[in-house]
Amino acid sequence: GEALRAACTRVFARLHGEVIAACGTSGTTLTIVIVNELRGEMTCANVGDSSALLVAADGHKFFSTDHRLEVCLEERERVKEHGGLLAQAQMGSGEGRGP
């Protein structure tokens, strides 16, 4: 529920702060999956481009959202709203490189 979502958000924020303090501009991805067998519930929270999959004999299902800028409009908008500038990297020749 909402309490679990808030707890995951707090953990992500704390770990992000620790990574920034230790490494400056470095970052990471994180996916947490919590299974409550008594309630028959599974909760997935993620940040970045790491994925969670539920795999069964008949196929698989993604349980996470990909936050890579090249595939996630919502993430691009979030970055812009926080003052970020999005542009394709360029090689020395001026040719575009990357997403």
C-alpha positions in Angstrom: 0.0 0.0 0.0 0.9 3.6 0.4 3.0 3.1 3.5 5.2 0.6 1.6 5.5 3.0 -1.3 6.6 5.8 1.0 9.1 3.5 2.7 10.7 2.6 -0.6 10.8 6.3 -1.6 12.6 7.1 1.7 15.1 4.3 1.2 15.8 5.3 -2.4 16.4 9.0 -1.3 18.7 7.9 1.5 20.8 5.7 -0.7 20.9 8.3 -3.5 22.2 10.8 -0.9 24.9 8.4 0.2 26.0 7.7 -3.3 26.3 11.4 -4.2 28.2 12.1 -1.0 30.7 9.3 -1.7 31.0 9.6 -5.4 29.9 13.1 -6.6 28.1 12.7 -9.8 27.9 8.9 -9.9 24.7 7.0 -9.7 23.1 3.6 -9.8 19.9 1.8 -10.4 17.9 -0.1 -7.8 14.9 -2.5 -7.8 13.2 -3.8 -4.8 10.6 -6.6 -4.9 8.7 -7.5 -1.7 6.5 -10.6 -1.6 3.8 -11.0 1.1 2.7 -14.6 0.8 0.0 -14.2 3.4 -1.8 -11.5 1.4 -0.8 -12.9 -2.0 0.8 -9.6 -2.9 3.9 -8.6 -4.6 5.2 -5.0 -4.6 7.9 -3.7 -6.9 9.7 -0.4 -6.7 12.5 0.7 -9.0 14.6 3.6 -10.1 16.7 3.7 -13.2 16.9 1.0 -15.9 17.1 -2.2 -13.8 14.1 -4.4 -14.4 12.0 -6.9 -12.4 10.4 -9.8 -14.3 8.0 -12.5 -13.1 8.9 -15.6 -15.1 6.6 -18.6 -15.5 6.5 -21.6 -17.8 4.0 -19.7 -20.1 6.0 -16.5 -20.4 7.1 -13.5 -18.4 5.7 -10.1 -17.2 7.6 -6.9 -16.5 6.9 -5.6 -13.0 9.0 -2.5 -13.2 9.1 0.7 -15.2 12.1 1.5 -17.4 13.3 5.1 -16.5 15.8 5.4 -19.4 15.4 8.7 -21.0 15.2 7.3 -24.5 12.1 5.2 -23.7 10.3 7.1 -20.9 8.5 10.4 -21.7 7.6 10.9 -18.1 11.2 10.7 -17.0 12.3 13.2 -19.7 9.6 15.6 -18.5 10.7 15.1 -14.9 14.3 15.9 -15.7 13.3 19.0 -17.7 11.0 20.2 -14.8 14.0 20.0 -12.5 16.2 22.2 -14.7 17.9 19.4 -16.7 18.9 19.9 -20.3 18.4 16.9 -22.6 20.5 16.6 -25.8 22.2 13.9 -27.8 25.9 13.5 -27.2 28.1 14.4 -30.2 31.3 12.9 -31.4 34.2 15.2 -32.5 32.9 15.1 -36.1 29.6 16.6 -34.9 27.7 13.3 -35.5 25.1 12.4 -32.9 25.9 9.5 -30.6 23.7 7.7 -28.1 20.0 8.0 -27.4 
